[in-house]
Amino acid sequence: MTAPAPAGTGDLDWVLVLAPYRRDGAYLQALLVEHGMRVEQCAGAEQLGQCLVQSPGVIVATHEGLNPAVIEAIAMHLVAQPNWSELPIVILLDRAVSHARIRAQLSKAWPGARQTYYQRPVAALELVSGIQSALALRRRQREVRDYIDNEIEFRLELNHRVKNLLATVTSIFQMTRRAASSAEHLASDFEGRLTALANVHAAVFEAGGGAVPLADVVDLTLLPYRGDDATRIAVDGPDVTITREAGTTLALCLHELTTNAIKYGALSRPEGRLELRWTISTDPGPVLAIEWLESGGPPVSPPSRVGYGSRYIRSALTTLFGTPPVMDYAPSGLHCMMAGPLARLAAPPAPIRGGGPV
């Protein structure tokens, strides 16, 4: 019975048997498979390179099969293995051979391997226990490998996020500076925009990843302006999770709309009201539509000049949704409509991790 390891999996949880003479290979394979281990036999040096590429967890070899070509092939594999790896090799020795000579030869040839020697005949239970222990060691090494890979990925992602964040802050500062009429004006507007940015990053952090609920982005952005009147700002919409980048963009746009409403729109008067709602339609495909509607404020008219906030909102939302927002400066209050394919904003579902044998 043969249970070959899938090529290229690198699971480190299978046994490579090098026993080309007599029936040693067949016996070892049957014994190990009987105890639940995956096994692949290798006939010689020609096939060995391909087998080693599959990353065996343990090599079990009879000393007769360790000719110079095989020893060299294993040595090259050991040299190329990463720092976390220490390949266990189990060698079965005949009673008649010089154990000391073989140990010295292999220790010199394979300094990067954990070598275990058994003298034949060896009790089946003893051999199985030793190989199982070696596989357990490899599983621990695999955990170290995965931890290192995750750390590298985390650091790369952190570096990427920091660069993007600094670029965003720099852009916000430059555009705020150009529109500022005084140092106080610059400080106030820049602080508000940074607060909106920080709120979204806090929401993403609390969500535990690169995605955040749209409702959280809205709540954190509008919370400072709601005051004691719960009806002053009405928010409504279905549950939807968006990417970190989409959340950051929306938060900054909502901040600009809120700032404008406080200065010139509905939130500049006690009786003013703001409605923010979003819907998801399914025809012809999932489309996210977000509506900003002000009422009860002073009469509204189109601005005489386009400031930083309007330019940013139009540019950012066009990039985010794929279509420009509709800005209706109706006398009763500003009405902003933004819509686009949900796939442009929505976070992909978390991958389902299948459990394999360990």
Summary of the structure (lengths in Angstrom):
residues: 358
radius of gyration: 32.9
end to end distance: 20.0
largest distance: 103.6
contacts: 1053
relative contact order: 0.07
helix: 50%
strand: 20%
